Amino acid sequence: MSGLARRESTVGGGVPRVNLLPPEVAQRARDQSALSWSLLLLVVVVGLIAAGVGFAALRTTTAQASLTSAQSQGMAILAEQQEYIEIRDVNAAILLSEEACVTTMSTEVLWSDLLAVLLAAAPEGSVVKSIGGSVPTPWNPVAEPTSPLDSPSVGTVQLTISMVSLEDLANFARAVEKIDFVSAVSIDSVVEPGPHDGTFTIALDAEALALRFAADEGGQG
C-alpha cells in the first residue's frame, strides 16, 4: 500500500477505499445525471407552457362566450328600444292629433240647439225669413272689443224674422238678450208696414261654445 493510501486510512479512520475506475466513467455518469435532470426540467417547462396555453385558450373561450352573450343582450335591448321608439312615436302622433282636434274644434257651436233656444223666444205667429251664423276659426282669434260699450263675442247670429207688431220685435230682442249664451242683441233694420220684418244681430259669448273635446281632455266628458 502506498503512502497516500496509508494516509487516507489514518485520517478518515474508516475502511480504506480506492477508486480504480477511469475518470471518464465518473464524468459520463455525471453527464447522464445532468442530462436526466435537464430532461426532467424540460418536461416540467413544457408542461407549464402547455398548461398556460390551455388556460389562455380557456380564458379566450370564456371571454368569447361572454362577448357573444353581451352582444346578444345588446341586440335584444336595441330591439326593445326600437319597439319603445315606435310606441313613443305612435303616442306622440295620437297626442298631436288630439291636440289638433281640440284646437280645431275649440270654436265649435251646436247651431241646431242654439237656434232652437233663440227661436223659442219668438212670439206665436212669427215667421223666420233667414238665419245665418258665424264664429271665428282657431287661427283667426276673436277681435277684442273696441270700446267699453262693446260686448265680447265668440260669434254672431244674423236673424231676419217677421212679426205682427213692432212691440213683438222689441220684446223678442229683450227676451233673447236674457239668454245665458247671448252677450248682446241689436235690431239692424225693420221693414214697415206690418207684418214687420226685423233683422237682428245676436252676439254670442263663450257659453255658446260646445267645447266637447276640451271637456273630454280634462276628464269631464
Backbone as CSV, one residue per row, in Angstrom:
resi,resn,N_x,N_y,N_z,CA_x,CA_y,CA_z,C_x,C_y,C_z
1,MET,0.861,-1.189,0.000,0.000,0.000,0.000,0.884,1.221,0.000
2,SER,0.535,2.149,-0.806,1.351,3.360,-0.932,1.196,4.235,0.287
3,GLY,2.023,5.254,0.327,1.942,6.198,1.439,0.650,6.998,1.432
4,LEU,0.125,7.268,0.207,-1.149,8.007,0.093,-2.284,7.207,0.686
5,ALA,-2.335,5.881,0.361,-3.393,5.029,0.883,-3.310,4.938,2.382
6,ARG,-2.099,4.823,2.896,-1.964,4.757,4.346,-2.420,6.056,4.995
7,ARG,-2.150,7.197,4.366,-2.566,8.484,4.916,-4.078,8.596,4.969
8,GLU,-4.762,8.149,3.902,-6.224,8.207,3.867,-6.810,7.342,4.960
9,SER,-6.202,6.180,5.184,-6.717,5.285,6.213,-6.533,5.884,7.576
10,THR,-5.473,6.577,7.759,-5.189,7.151,9.062,-6.074,8.345,9.336
11,VAL,-6.247,9.222,8.349,-7.036,10.426,8.541,-8.509,10.123,8.640
12,GLY,-9.053,9.295,7.739,-10.500,9.031,7.706,-10.930,8.174,8.863
13,GLY,-10.077,7.350,9.341,-10.467,6.491,10.454,-11.433,5.431,10.051
14,GLY,-11.658,5.127,8.741,-12.625,4.124,8.300,-11.941,3.070,7.456
15,VAL,-12.773,2.372,6.694,-12.252,1.320,5.821,-11.594,1.972,4.627
16,PRO,-10.470,1.659,4.295,-9.772,2.263,3.154,-10.481,1.893,1.869
17,ARG,-10.704,2.919,1.010,-11.338,2.693,-0.300,-10.463,3.287,-1.384
18,VAL,-10.437,2.608,-2.507,-9.627,3.074,-3.632,-10.498,2.981,-4.866
19,ASN,-10.725,4.097,-5.625,-11.497,4.133,-6.862,-10.587,3.761,-7.992
20,LEU,-10.832,2.570,-8.551,-9.974,2.061,-9.616,-10.528,2.350,-10.999
21,LEU,-11.793,3.005,-11.083,-12.378,3.289,-12.401,-11.691,4.501,-13.017
22,PRO,-11.661,4.497,-14.336,-11.049,5.647,-15.011,-11.913,6.912,-14.780
23,PRO,-11.317,8.049,-14.797,-12.076,9.301,-14.616,-13.147,9.499,-15.656
24,GLU,-13.004,8.956,-16.848,-14.003,9.136,-17.907,-15.324,8.515,-17.523
25,VAL,-15.277,7.387,-16.794,-16.507,6.708,-16.387,-17.293,7.577,-15.408
26,ALA,-16.608,8.165,-14.456,-17.275,9.041,-13.491,-17.862,10.274,-14.174
27,GLN,-17.118,10.827,-15.139,-17.610,12.001,-15.857,-18.851,11.672,-16.666
28,ARG,-18.857,10.442,-17.262,-20.007,10.028,-18.053,-21.241,9.902,-17.160
29,ALA,-21.035,9.366,-15.974,-22.156,9.223,-15.036,-22.713,10.587,-14.644
30,ARG,-21.773,11.521,-14.389,-22.236,12.857,-14.041,-22.991,13.502,-15.198
31,ASP,-22.507,13.269,-16.435,-23.187,13.828,-17.616,-24.574,13.242,-17.780
32,GLN,-24.725,11.948,-17.561,-26.038,11.308,-17.676,-26.996,11.853,-16.619
33,SER,-26.463,12.036,-15.396,-27.316,12.591,-14.341,-27.782,13.996,-14.699
34,ALA,-26.834,14.813,-15.227,-27.203,16.175,-15.627,-28.219,16.153,-16.761
35,LEU,-28.048,15.205,-17.701,-28.981,15.099,-18.822,-30.369,14.712,-18.334
36,SER,-30.394,13.779,-17.352,-31.693,13.363,-16.813,-32.413,14.539,-16.158
37,TRP,-31.658,15.306,-15.380,-32.258,16.484,-14.747,-32.714,17.517,-15.794
38,SER,-31.906,17.630,-16.850,-32.282,18.579,-17.914,-33.574,18.136,-18.596
39,LEU,-33.674,16.821,-18.867,-34.886,16.299,-19.492,-36.099,16.494,-18.581
40,LEU,-35.899,16.237,-17.278,-36.995,16.432,-16.327,-37.428,17.901,-16.287
41,LEU,-36.422,18.801,-16.265,-36.740,20.230,-16.270,-37.464,20.635,-17.543
42,LEU,-37.014,20.032,-18.681,-37.664,20.333,-19.958,-39.120,19.877,-19.956
43,VAL,-39.351,18.668,-19.388,-40.724,18.158,-19.310,-41.581,19.081,-18.450
44,VAL,-41.000,19.542,-17.315,-41.744,20.441,-16.441,-42.074,21.757,-17.155
45,VAL,-41.075,22.315,-17.875,-41.296,23.570,-18.586,-42.362,23.398,-19.660
46,VAL,-42.234,22.273,-20.430,-43.234,22.022,-21.481,-44.612,21.879,-20.870
47,GLY,-44.691,21.179,-19.711,-45.979,21.025,-19.037,-46.548,22.363,-18.603
48,LEU,-45.646,23.228,-18.059,-46.127,24.549,-17.647,-46.603,25.369,-18.837
49,ILE,-45.837,25.275,-19.955,-46.248,26.007,-21.157,-47.598,25.512,-21.670
50,ALA,-47.727,24.159,-21.686,-48.993,23.590,-22.151,-50.144,24.020,-21.256
51,ALA,-49.885,24.015,-19.927,-50.931,24.450,-19.003,-51.291,25.913,-19.229
52,GLY,-50.250,26.746,-19.459,-50.507,28.164,-19.722,-51.306,28.369,-20.990
53,VAL,-50.919,27.611,-22.042,-51.654,27.722,-23.308,-53.100,27.282,-23.126
54,GLY,-53.302,26.183,-22.397,-54.659,25.704,-22.154,-55.477,26.696,-21.350
55,PHE,-54.836,27.300,-20.333,-55.537,28.299,-19.514,-55.894,29.528,-20.352
56,ALA,-54.924,29.939,-21.199,-55.192,31.092,-22.074,-56.323,30.778,-23.045
57,ALA,-56.313,29.544,-23.575,-57.387,29.159,-24.500,-58.728,29.143,-23.790
58,LEU,-58.730,28.650,-22.532,-59.965,28.633,-21.761,-60.455,30.046,-21.497
59,ARG,-59.499,30.925,-21.125,-59.877,32.313,-20.899,-60.430,32.948,-22.171
60,THR,-59.806,32.658,-23.301,-60.270,33.205,-24.582,-61.668,32.708,-24.912
61,THR,-61.877,31.396,-24.688,-63.194,30.825,-24.962,-64.255,31.448,-24.056
62,THR,-63.891,31.594,-22.769,-64.830,32.212,-21.823,-65.127,33.650,-22.204
63,ALA,-64.063,34.393,-22.566,-64.251,35.785,-22.959,-65.100,35.892,-24.219
64,GLN,-64.858,34.966,-25.177,-65.643,34.984,-26.411,-67.111,34.687,-26.117
65,ALA,-67.336,33.719,-25.205,-68.718,33.402,-24.839,-69.381,34.593,-24.154
66,SER,-68.630,35.273,-23.268,-69.173,36.454,-22.598,-69.470,37.561,-23.600
67,LEU,-68.552,37.733,-24.586,-68.764,38.753,-25.607,-69.995,38.438,-26.441
68,THR,-70.145,37.158,-26.817,-71.310,36.755,-27.609,-72.599,36.997,-26.824
69,SER,-72.563,36.657,-25.510,-73.746,36.872,-24.676,-74.061,38.356,-24.551
70,ALA,-73.003,39.171,-24.357,-73.219,40.619,-24.250,-73.773,41.193,-25.542
71,GLN,-73.252,40.693,-26.677,-73.763,41.172,-27.968,-75.226,40.788,-28.151
72,SER,-75.569,39.561,-27.738,-76.965,39.125,-27.850,-77.868,39.999,-26.982
73,GLN,-77.411,40.272,-25.751,-78.197,41.138,-24.872,-78.317,42.541,-25.449
74,GLY,-77.197,43.026,-26.036,-77.240,44.353,-26.651,-78.234,44.407,-27.799
75,MET,-78.265,43.361,-28.628,-79.221,43.329,-29.737,-80.655,43.271,-29.211
76,ALA,-80.848,42.495,-28.125,-82.198,42.423,-27.551,-82.626,43.777,-27.005
77,ILE,-81.693,44.463,-26.342,-82.008,45.789,-25.800,-82.333,46.764,-26.930
78,LEU,-81.536,46.705,-28.013,-81.798,47.588,-29.151,-83.169,47.312,-29.761
79,ALA,-83.525,46.003,-29.834,-84.839,45.654,-30.378,-85.953,46.207,-29.488
80,GLU,-85.789,46.075,-28.149,-86.788,46.620,-27.241,-86.868,48.145,-27.352
81,GLN,-85.683,48.783,-27.465,-85.677,50.238,-27.606,-86.396,50.656,-28.885
82,GLN,-86.200,49.881,-29.962,-86.879,50.198,-31.213,-88.387,50.105,-31.045
83,GLU,-88.833,49.068,-30.293,-90.268,48.944,-30.036,-90.763,50.129,-29.220
84,TYR,-89.973,50.516,-28.202,-90.376,51.660,-27.387,-90.434,52.936,-28.219
85,ILE,-89.455,53.085,-29.145,-89.438,54.271,-30.003,-90.691,54.303,-30.877
86,GLU,-91.046,53.127,-31.437,-92.243,53.075,-32.278,-93.494,53.407,-31.457
87,ILE,-93.567,52.840,-30.240,-94.718,53.134,-29.379,-94.746,54.613,-29.022
88,ARG,-93.552,55.170,-28.726,-93.481,56.590,-28.383,-93.929,57.449,-29.556
89,ASP,-93.508,57.068,-30.776,-93.910,57.833,-31.953,-95.420,57.764,-32.160
90,VAL,-95.983,56.565,-31.944,-97.435,56.420,-32.098,-98.163,57.267,-31.056
91,ASN,-97.685,57.207,-29.807,-98.312,58.015,-28.755,-98.196,59.507,-29.050
92,ALA,-97.015,59.906,-29.570,-96.834,61.319,-29.913,-97.790,61.731,-31.030
93,ALA,-97.969,60.842,-32.011,-98.885,61.150,-33.113,-100.330,61.253,-32.609
94,ILE,-100.692,60.341,-31.682,-102.045,60.386,-31.120,-102.245,61.673,-30.336
95,LEU,-101.239,62.017,-29.514,-101.339,63.247,-28.723,-101.443,64.471,-29.629
96,LEU,-100.628,64.485,-30.695,-100.687,65.613,-31.624,-102.051,65.693,-32.298
97,SER,-102.594,64.528,-32.652,-103.919,64.511,-33.275,-104.987,65.016,-32.314
98,GLU,-104.876,64.598,-31.047,-105.849,65.053,-30.052,-105.747,66.562,-29.844
99,GLU,-104.512,67.057,-29.763,-104.330,68.494,-29.587,-104.871,69.272,-30.788
100,ALA,-104.631,68.736,-31.996,-105.146,69.401,-33.195,-106.670,69.396,-33.200
101,CYS,-107.248,68.275,-32.738,-108.712,68.184,-32.694,-109.275,69.187,-31.699
102,VAL,-108.634,69.276,-30.519,-109.102,70.226,-29.502,-109.010,71.652,-30.033
103,THR,-107.873,71.956,-30.690,-107.686,73.313,-31.215,-108.691,73.617,-32.329
104,THR,-108.858,72.666,-33.243,-109.751,72.886,-34.387,-111.199,73.060,-33.941
105,MET,-111.600,72.273,-32.928,-112.993,72.306,-32.502,-113.223,73.264,-31.336
106,SER,-112.222,74.089,-31.011,-112.367,74.982,-29.862,-113.438,76.051,-30.073
107,THR,-113.800,76.340,-31.328,-114.841,77.349,-31.587,-116.131,76.698,-32.099
108,GLU,-116.281,75.407,-31.835,-117.477,74.704,-32.304,-118.736,75.211,-31.577
109,VAL,-119.767,75.409,-32.347,-121.086,75.790,-31.815,-122.101,74.783,-32.330
110,LEU,-122.936,74.270,-31.439,-124.005,73.354,-31.848,-125.192,74.209,-32.294
111,TRP,-125.192,74.519,-33.599,-126.135,75.513,-34.124,-127.591,75.107,-33.959
112,SER,-127.893,73.843,-34.173,-129.304,73.443,-34.094,-129.855,73.659,-32.694
113,ASP,-129.066,73.289,-31.674,-129.526,73.503,-30.293,-129.615,74.989,-29.979
114,LEU,-128.622,75.749,-30.418,-128.588,77.182,-30.124,-129.760,77.907,-30.781
115,LEU,-130.038,77.608,-32.060,-131.132,78.289,-32.761,-132.489,77.908,-32.184
116,ALA,-132.589,76.661,-31.696,-133.851,76.237,-31.088,-134.153,77.090,-29.854
117,VAL,-133.119,77.399,-29.076,-133.317,78.229,-27.890,-133.679,79.662,-28.303
118,LEU,-132.991,80.195,-29.316,-133.272,81.565,-29.759,-134.700,81.696,-30.286
119,LEU,-135.106,80.782,-31.146,-136.421,80.893,-31.772,-137.545,80.609,-30.784
120,ALA,-137.214,79.914,-29.700,-138.252,79.670,-28.688,-138.690,80.968,-28.022
121,ALA,-137.856,82.008,-28.121,-138.213,83.309,-27.530,-139.118,84.134,-28.431
122,ALA,-139.330,83.698,-29.670,-140.187,84.464,-30.601,-141.660,84.216,-30.283
123,PRO,-142.503,85.235,-30.435,-143.934,85.054,-30.153,-144.599,84.186,-31.227
124,GLU,-145.781,83.684,-30.894,-146.524,82.880,-31.855,-146.874,83.711,-33.082
125,GLY,-146.885,83.071,-34.215,-147.190,83.764,-35.461,-145.968,84.352,-36.134
126,SER,-144.780,84.233,-35.519,-143.564,84.763,-36.140,-143.149,83.853,-37.293
127,VAL,-142.560,84.461,-38.313,-142.089,83.711,-39.485,-140.613,84.031,-39.699
128,VAL,-139.794,82.987,-39.682,-138.354,83.183,-39.877,-138.082,83.333,-41.366
129,LYS,-137.443,84.427,-41.756,-137.133,84.682,-43.156,-135.716,84.212,-43.529
130,SER,-134.777,84.422,-42.625,-133.403,83.997,-42.910,-132.639,83.834,-41.600
131,ILE,-131.666,82.908,-41.651,-130.821,82.656,-40.489,-129.378,82.509,-40.977
132,GLY,-128.479,83.132,-40.282,-127.061,82.984,-40.590,-126.255,83.012,-39.300
133,GLY,-125.118,82.378,-39.296,-124.271,82.374,-38.111,-122.802,82.307,-38.500
134,SER,-121.956,82.822,-37.644,-120.515,82.786,-37.922,-119.749,82.774,-36.600
135,VAL,-118.661,82.031,-36.623,-117.719,82.013,-35.497,-116.322,82.107,-36.085
136,PRO,-115.376,82.674,-35.360,-114.004,82.763,-35.880,-113.352,81.384,-35.883
137,THR,-112.370,81.215,-36.730,-111.588,79.982,-36.745,-110.522,80.055,-35.650
138,PRO,-110.000,78.905,-35.225,-108.982,78.933,-34.158,-107.754,79.755,-34.525
139,TRP,-107.416,79.810,-35.827,-106.230,80.561,-36.239,-106.553,82.034,-36.539
140,ASN,-107.835,82.408,-36.433,-108.233,83.815,-36.525,-108.993,84.166,-35.249
141,PRO,-108.290,84.600,-34.204,-108.936,84.820,-32.915,-109.994,85.908,-32.971
142,VAL,-110.860,85.878,-31.966,-111.935,86.863,-31.885,-111.337,88.242,-31.626
143,ALA,-111.860,89.232,-32.334,-111.379,90.597,-32.135,-111.818,91.111,-30.769
144,GLU,-110.903,91.798,-30.119,-111.219,92.365,-28.814,-112.195,93.541,-28.983
145,PRO,-113.035,93.793,-27.961,-113.962,94.943,-28.048,-113.193,96.237,-28.248
146,THR,-113.725,97.102,-29.106,-113.042,98.366,-29.407,-113.423,99.484,-28.454
147,SER,-114.480,99.286,-27.659,-114.890,100.310,-26.696,-115.545,99.630,-25.508
148,PRO,-115.642,100.315,-24.375,-116.289,99.712,-23.195,-117.728,99.311,-23.428
149,LEU,-118.385,99.921,-24.415,-119.774,99.586,-24.695,-119.914,98.308,-25.521
150,ASP,-118.832,97.891,-26.165,-118.887,96.665,-26.972,-118.857,95.452,-26.051
151,SER,-119.603,94.434,-26.430,-119.629,93.198,-25.649,-118.682,92.178,-26.268
152,PRO,-117.951,91.424,-25.455,-117.100,90.372,-26.005,-117.962,89.320,-26.697
153,SER,-117.473,88.788,-27.787,-118.271,87.855,-28.574,-117.383,86.761,-29.156
154,VAL,-117.910,85.526,-29.158,-117.205,84.410,-29.799,-117.862,84.048,-31.122
155,GLY,-118.905,84.791,-31.493,-119.603,84.527,-32.741,-120.887,85.337,-32.794
156,THR,-121.532,85.297,-33.949,-122.775,86.065,-34.119,-123.811,85.252,-34.871
157,VAL,-125.048,85.605,-34.640,-126.173,85.039,-35.382,-126.908,86.196,-36.036
158,GLN,-127.151,86.079,-37.355,-127.954,87.069,-38.080,-129.332,86.439,-38.338
159,LEU,-130.352,87.092,-37.882,-131.695,86.521,-37.932,-132.671,87.561,-38.465
160,THR,-133.371,87.181,-39.504,-134.458,88.028,-40.010,-135.769,87.294,-39.760
161,ILE,-136.648,87.940,-39.018,-137.893,87.287,-38.608,-139.046,88.281,-38.745
162,SER,-140.184,87.805,-39.204,-141.370,88.646,-39.417,-142.321,88.490,-38.238
163,MET,-142.743,89.641,-37.682,-143.668,89.632,-36.541,-144.817,90.604,-36.804
164,VAL,-145.834,90.427,-36.035,-147.056,91.202,-36.264,-146.849,92.670,-35.936
165,SER,-146.160,92.968,-34.831,-146.066,94.354,-34.393,-144.627,94.699,-34.032
166,LEU,-144.389,96.011,-33.937,-143.069,96.486,-33.512,-142.805,96.099,-32.056
167,GLU,-143.869,96.058,-31.261,-143.702,95.665,-29.862,-143.198,94.223,-29.764
168,ASP,-143.694,93.367,-30.667,-143.222,91.984,-30.660,-141.719,91.916,-30.956
169,LEU,-141.263,92.750,-31.885,-139.843,92.775,-32.215,-139.014,93.205,-31.001
170,ALA,-139.495,94.242,-30.303,-138.769,94.734,-29.128,-138.773,93.698,-28.012
171,ASN,-139.914,93.051,-27.787,-139.992,92.029,-26.752,-139.072,90.843,-27.071
172,PHE,-139.006,90.491,-28.342,-138.128,89.389,-28.756,-136.666,89.732,-28.473
173,ALA,-136.278,90.958,-28.794,-134.901,91.375,-28.552,-134.568,91.323,-27.062
174,ARG,-135.501,91.784,-26.202,-135.247,91.767,-24.757,-135.174,90.324,-24.237
175,ALA,-136.014,89.439,-24.756,-136.018,88.038,-24.304,-134.723,87.329,-24.712
176,VAL,-134.288,87.598,-25.923,-133.061,86.954,-26.397,-131.852,87.436,-25.595
177,GLU,-131.860,88.706,-25.227,-130.707,89.259,-24.517,-130.537,88.626,-23.134
178,LYS,-131.584,88.022,-22.595,-131.505,87.390,-21.284,-130.988,85.948,-21.343
179,ILE,-130.859,85.411,-22.532,-130.371,84.033,-22.668,-128.892,83.972,-22.257
180,ASP,-128.517,82.883,-21.594,-127.178,82.776,-20.995,-126.048,82.982,-21.994
181,PHE,-126.180,82.403,-23.184,-125.057,82.453,-24.123,-125.084,83.686,-25.030
182,VAL,-125.986,84.626,-24.778,-126.079,85.845,-25.585,-125.462,87.004,-24.804
183,SER,-124.543,87.706,-25.479,-123.911,88.856,-24.823,-124.532,90.185,-25.237
184,ALA,-125.139,90.239,-26.419,-125.768,91.500,-26.868,-126.695,91.206,-28.039
185,VAL,-127.711,92.075,-28.212,-128.652,91.974,-29.333,-128.857,93.364,-29.902
186,SER,-128.837,93.435,-31.230,-129.135,94.712,-31.886,-130.149,94.473,-32.992
187,ILE,-131.066,95.462,-33.150,-132.033,95.417,-34.256,-131.445,96.269,-35.375
188,ASP,-131.042,95.629,-36.454,-130.358,96.353,-37.524,-131.342,97.068,-38.455
189,SER,-132.485,96.470,-38.693,-133.449,97.118,-39.601,-134.841,96.559,-39.335
190,VAL,-135.821,97.380,-39.684,-137.216,96.976,-39.548,-137.947,97.418,-40.813
191,VAL,-138.703,96.487,-41.370,-139.457,96.790,-42.581,-140.910,97.065,-42.178
192,GLU,-141.446,98.219,-42.649,-142.837,98.585,-42.385,-143.562,98.731,-43.729
193,PRO,-144.883,98.715,-43.785,-145.839,98.434,-42.697,-145.867,96.945,-42.369
194,GLY,-146.667,96.636,-41.340,-146.728,95.262,-40.850,-147.349,94.316,-41.866
195,PRO,-147.045,92.982,-41.710,-146.155,92.467,-40.666,-144.739,93.000,-40.836
196,HIS,-144.072,93.162,-39.733,-142.778,93.821,-39.729,-141.642,92.784,-39.796
197,ASP,-140.729,92.966,-40.751,-139.541,92.108,-40.847,-138.407,92.780,-40.086
198,GLY,-137.992,92.171,-38.999,-136.893,92.704,-38.213,-135.626,91.891,-38.429
199,THR,-134.531,92.579,-38.671,-133.232,91.916,-38.828,-132.406,92.141,-37.557
200,PHE,-131.992,91.036,-36.921,-131.272,91.093,-35.647,-129.846,90.569,-35.820
201,THR,-128.942,91.186,-35.085,-127.599,90.639,-34.938,-127.426,90.257,-33.473
202,ILE,-127.190,88.994,-33.227,-127.106,88.466,-31.859,-125.659,88.042,-31.608
203,ALA,-125.031,88.681,-30.642,-123.637,88.348,-30.286,-123.624,87.221,-29.257
204,LEU,-122.761,86.256,-29.458,-122.670,85.080,-28.585,-121.447,85.190,-27.674
205,ASP,-121.624,84.761,-26.423,-120.454,84.734,-25.542,-119.906,83.305,-25.442
206,ALA,-118.933,83.086,-24.562,-118.218,81.803,-24.505,-119.120,80.640,-24.133
207,GLU,-120.251,80.895,-23.491,-121.152,79.809,-23.119,-121.810,79.164,-24.335
208,ALA,-121.726,79.811,-25.476,-122.298,79.226,-26.690,-121.406,78.148,-27.284
209,LEU,-120.151,78.086,-26.864,-119.217,77.101,-27.409,-119.510,75.722,-26.827
210,ALA,-119.411,74.719,-27.680,-119.690,73.348,-27.244,-118.560,72.805,-26.365
211,LEU,-117.295,73.004,-26.788,-116.114,72.548,-26.034,-116.202,71.066,-25.679
212,ARG,-116.699,70.276,-26.632,-116.846,68.847,-26.350,-115.502,68.162,-26.152
213,PHE,-114.537,68.453,-27.015,-113.237,67.790,-26.921,-112.430,68.321,-25.762
214,ALA,-112.561,69.593,-25.453,-111.859,70.137,-24.291,-112.368,69.492,-23.019
215,ALA,-113.672,69.211,-22.933,-114.217,68.559,-21.753,-113.692,67.146,-21.635
216,ASP,-113.578,66.416,-22.788,-113.032,65.064,-22.761,-111.603,65.079,-22.288
217,GLU,-110.812,66.050,-22.765,-109.405,66.123,-22.406,-109.242,66.357,-20.918
218,GLY,-110.112,67.138,-20.339,-109.985,67.415,-18.922,-110.648,66.378,-18.043
219,GLY,-111.179,65.310,-18.668,-111.789,64.244,-17.876,-113.183,64.567,-17.404
220,GLN,-113.840,65.593,-18.068,-115.173,65.977,-17.647,-116.238,65.403,-18.545
221,GLY,-115.824,64.897,-19.743,-116.821,64.426,-20.665,-117.083,62.955,-20.488
